């Protein structure tokens, strides 16, 4: 995991270190709107069993029943973009979800979020097998921690989680398999989605 010394290396990627990764099965593509719509249509936003305590608390406080900017899910996803409603293609990657929404979808689907090590390994070695990334940043499992020997990450306004990869809207220079950033679990204003692993 991480980047070796040499040139500019963002603090979050310091430093490369060995990490054992047991065998795993990970989705080749991030979760799309058609998959997420099934979760919403199944009433998952009203079903406490899929949500963590923090996720349910945020959901109850916001009153939302779909990801940020989404106004309709049944019969096709409609989202507000640039002040107007747009129909989103079912195959388009889910955007603007919190870590809580990603985890709830995984529980509902009988799957789990990948670990950082699983995500980075797949991103760096499974391209020939169809592993695609870079359209959106992606939530991974676990809390944000500095790598061994690296600088401490700043504390956030609550538990911080890790997003891996990069979005198509970010800088191409920062788009590589080791890219990572610490983000509050309830944040949904980023171009972020997720993928899942078999349990």
Secondary structure, 3 states (H helix, E strand, C coil): CCECCCCCCCHHHECCCCCCCCCCCECCCCCEHHHHHHHHHCCHHHCHHHCCHHHHHHHHHHCCCCCCCEEECCCCEEEEECCEEEEECCCCECCCCCHHHHHHHHHHHCEECCCHHHHHHHHHHCHHHCCCCCCCEEEEEEECCCCCCCCCCCCCCCCEEEEECCCCCCCHHHCCCCCEEEEECCCCCCCEECCCEEC
